[in-house]
Amino acid sequence: MGSGRTLRKHSHTRPIKSQSEKRRRSKVQRARLVKLGMDETVVMKMQPVDVRKLVQKPVKVKKIVAAKAAAPADKPKKTVKAKVPKAEAPAAAPKKAVKAKVPKAAKKAE
């Protein structure tokens, strides 16, 4: 076993990603989302970053598709906020009578 120069050499340059490969990967990722059940027109309008995030989580995509299939297509789903009653403030203690401050000059005159 040697430990010479040939074993310590590393290439310090990394291959450059080409635009054609990037377009190909993007096309494949969009096709995956369509196969998972998403609408093709929706997928084509999505940003590449969003496509990559969804491709990484296919379970999440299936849940989204199932939720849209369960909801009626005619009416958008409305979210209703439940009204939460505000907590009642504790009974306020009666305020103490505040004496008017008398200037020092008036006190000496008295």
C-alpha positions as CSV (number, residue, x, y, z in Angstrom):
1,M,0.0,0.0,0.0
2,G,1.3,3.3,-1.0
3,S,0.6,6.7,0.4
4,G,2.4,8.7,-2.3
5,R,1.4,11.6,-4.4
6,T,-1.0,9.7,-6.7
7,L,-3.3,8.9,-3.8
8,R,-3.4,12.5,-2.6
9,K,-4.4,14.1,-5.9
10,H,-7.9,15.4,-6.2
11,S,-9.6,17.2,-9.1
12,H,-10.5,20.7,-7.9
13,T,-12.9,21.5,-10.7
14,R,-16.4,20.4,-10.8
15,P,-18.4,19.8,-13.9
16,I,-20.6,22.6,-15.1
17,K,-24.4,22.0,-15.3
18,S,-25.7,22.7,-18.7
19,Q,-28.9,24.5,-19.4
20,S,-30.2,21.6,-21.6
21,E,-29.8,19.2,-18.7
22,K,-31.6,21.7,-16.4
23,R,-34.5,21.9,-18.8
24,R,-34.6,18.1,-19.1
25,R,-34.7,17.7,-15.3
26,S,-37.4,20.3,-15.0
27,K,-39.5,18.6,-17.7
28,V,-39.2,15.2,-16.0
29,Q,-40.1,16.7,-12.6
30,R,-43.3,18.3,-14.1
31,A,-44.2,15.0,-15.7
32,R,-43.9,13.3,-12.3
33,L,-46.3,15.7,-10.7
34,V,-48.8,15.1,-13.5
35,K,-48.5,11.4,-13.0
36,L,-49.2,11.9,-9.3
37,G,-52.6,13.4,-10.3
38,M,-52.0,17.2,-10.5
39,D,-53.6,19.2,-13.3
40,E,-51.2,19.7,-16.1
41,T,-52.1,23.4,-16.6
42,V,-51.5,24.1,-13.0
43,V,-48.1,22.3,-13.1
44,M,-47.0,24.2,-16.2
45,K,-47.7,27.6,-14.5
46,M,-45.8,26.7,-11.3
47,Q,-42.3,28.1,-10.6
48,P,-39.4,25.6,-10.8
49,V,-38.6,25.9,-7.1
50,D,-42.2,24.9,-6.2
51,V,-42.1,21.9,-8.6
52,R,-38.9,20.7,-7.0
53,K,-40.3,21.0,-3.5
54,L,-43.5,19.0,-4.4
55,V,-41.6,16.3,-6.3
56,Q,-39.6,15.7,-3.1
57,K,-42.8,15.0,-1.1
58,P,-45.2,12.8,-3.2
59,V,-47.4,12.0,-0.2
60,K,-48.1,15.7,0.2
61,V,-49.0,15.9,-3.5
62,K,-51.4,13.0,-3.2
63,K,-53.1,14.7,-0.2
64,I,-53.6,17.9,-2.2
65,V,-55.0,16.1,-5.1
66,A,-57.4,14.1,-2.9
67,A,-58.6,17.2,-1.1
68,K,-59.4,18.9,-4.4
69,A,-61.2,15.8,-5.7
70,A,-63.3,15.7,-2.5
71,A,-64.2,19.4,-2.7
72,P,-66.8,20.4,-5.2
73,A,-65.2,22.0,-8.3
74,D,-67.9,24.6,-8.7
75,K,-67.6,26.4,-5.4
76,P,-64.3,27.3,-3.8
77,K,-64.0,26.0,-0.2
78,K,-64.6,28.7,2.4
79,T,-62.7,28.7,5.6
80,V,-64.8,29.6,8.6
81,K,-63.1,31.0,11.6
82,A,-64.6,29.9,14.9
83,K,-65.5,32.8,17.2
84,V,-63.6,32.4,20.4
85,P,-65.1,34.3,23.4
86,K,-62.7,36.7,25.0
87,A,-61.8,36.0,28.6
88,E,-63.6,38.2,31.0
89,A,-61.3,40.6,32.8
90,P,-61.3,40.1,36.6
91,A,-63.4,42.6,38.5
92,A,-61.5,45.8,38.9
93,A,-60.7,46.9,42.4
94,P,-62.1,50.3,43.4
95,K,-59.7,53.1,42.8
96,K,-58.2,54.9,45.8
97,A,-59.1,58.5,46.2
98,V,-56.2,60.7,45.0
99,K,-55.4,63.8,47.0
100,A,-54.7,66.9,45.2
101,K,-51.1,68.0,45.5
102,V,-50.6,71.3,47.2
103,P,-47.6,73.3,46.2
104,K,-44.9,73.7,48.9
105,A,-45.4,77.5,49.0
106,A,-49.0,77.1,49.9
107,K,-48.2,74.6,52.6
108,K,-45.8,77.1,54.3
109,A,-48.4,79.8,54.2
110,E,-50.9,77.8,56.1
